[in-house]
Amino acid sequence: MSTEQEQYVCAHCGYTADGKFEGDICPQCGLTYWRCGKCGFLITAAIPPDTCPECGEKCDFLNVTCYTPDCGGPGHVDTRL
């Protein structure tokens, strides 16, 4: 029986943790990668803005930070999202 926990790695600073980051925010740098739901603009921030700086629209931002090795690990955006 395996008791290994999945490793989560911040795509921005490389911080590694056993288990998911609380609120999907890295406890070390406090940043997350967000993609605009309308135009696809990518931003790094603790929380996304209400209005996209690229298209100027009020939109929903999707958390696209890569936390696991199968999407590239540190410095990568999860392209599956």
Secondary structure, 3 states (H helix, E strand, C coil): CCCCCCEEECCCCCCEEECCCHHHCCCCCCCEEEEECCCCCEEEECCCCCECCCCCCECCEEECECCCHHHCCCCCECCCC
